[in-house]
Amino acid sequence: MAGDDGSPRLTVFRGSPPKNAYVWSPFVIKLEARLRFSGVSYSLGGGSPPSAPKGKIPYVESTDSDGVASKLGDSTLIIRNLVDVGTLPDVNTTLSPAQRAHDLAIRALLEDKVYFYGTREKWWDNYDEMRNNVLAAVPWPLQIVVGWMAYRAISKGLYQQGTGRLTDEEVQLFKEEVWDSLNALLTESIKTSSRQKSKTNDDDAPFWVLGGPEYTEADAAVYGFIVGALVCTAAPETAKIVRSYPTIIDYAERIHTRYFPDYERWM
């Protein structure tokens, strides 16, 4: 069924039982944040990679006014498709070319670098914790086999991508460098935001990574990776780094309070 306003009805499949809580995947949180920033309602679904169009989480099912359902995979492609059909606004359309490049670079930094550092920490350094979470619905004897298969496939992918060839010290250095740079961006952004808020007296309003008055595509990714790090118990070193930056935490808490009041907050 479509929404009450005739818009497509969306179900976001997150790979875990529907619950008002964040999941570990930064891409799931990114997608949910993008929908909530724009006031687009959606339902939660479980789902699994084998049933996903791209073989990975998240994916969405969109049902139009005629009851025809279609599935979309990959968080970036989902967002782009929803923008193309008018379900989501094109929030980057008013940015200058340089700002759009900046926005894209932030997303690429997180999705093409930080993601792999986190995958290594989860599947190499904290394998048992990761397996027990992502395969919680799989019976125990089979969980061992599936977990080992996943570990081998992920290890091969990390080596081919390059992160698997680094030492632990090198990965730690790169992780700290990325999060320190992100903190610097947000520190500059909050200065601009504070000047803007002084005109509206809205001291609790979120501030955005590019320093503008409205969110951009990068903010959904930034929020996704921050919260993904804070809630994932299989990546304690990354969580420790993120928690060491008060500005990063402030950024996330403001967005959580405004857009995710129904969700359990990270501990």
Secondary structure, 3 states (H helix, E strand, C coil): CCCCCCCCEEEEECCCCCCCECCCCHHHHHHHHHHHHCCCCCEEECCCHHHCCCCCCCEEEEECCCCCEEEEECHHHHHHHHHHCCCCCCCCCCCCHHHHHHHHHHHHHHHHHHHHHHHHHHHHHCHHHHHHHHCCCCCHHHHHHHHHHHHHHHHHHHHHHCHHHCCHHHHHHHHHHHHHHHHHHHHHHHHHHHHHHCCCCCCCCCCCCCCCCCCCHHHHHHHHHHHHHHHCCCCHHHHHHHHCCHHHHHHHHHHHHHHCCCCECCC
